């Protein structure tokens, strides 16, 4: 297969993912109503809608809607059990039916001081348990302004993700979220986003192989909304979005997922 044909082939093979990161938002009834609506959205085989919900809602949402809407966790502790007051382990999450976990969100890194080393342990544990890891990476504003954004992302990948072997990469999705675009209303331009997604795929090729790199879904996150989603999702290396604010409204979130169909 020629290179262009091959890219087109992999593009179609990779899942198109619309993932909502609710963070610490929504009341219990708002959460169940929202998932009820999402569960009715028709998805093709290569599309997936996922909601990363607060841990206290996970079991009910999975039991009630898990067959038609994928529900994931926003965080998980790497130890199975122990004296870690207030924490929920990935082992416990798995027990209640969770299959997807976000690791390395910039709010976990900045507010909860999660280091690359800790994130590495979390990635290892999640994969051992058979969970799919949504690994978040992205540069700070100063790093972009000083033209260090590629190095910043490469370091996050190197120090927390690239210790895993190639076979496990089929359980990984990478979300590129420039910190300056998260919750700020400032989106990376489609060109900036594509450039970084292309770079991440190059790093995957260098570390593993072209085949591995071409199969890992790469999502963009950071003020993604129904207006900018079509252009972002049309980029060859962007396979979907990790959506914060706009995932709290069914109208906006469904509109963003619709943008996948035309990309
Ligand atoms: P945002 O958040 O869409 O509100 O910018 C994205 C995220 O934090 O995942």
Boltz pocket constraint, residues with backbone or C-beta under 6 A from the ligand:
constraints:
  - pocket:
      binder: B
      contacts: [[A, 21], [A, 177], [A, 181], [A, 182], [A, 183], [A, 184], [A, 185], [A, 221], [A, 222], [A, 223], [A, 224], [A, 242], [A, 243], [A, 244], [A, 245], [A, 246]]
      max_distance: 6.0
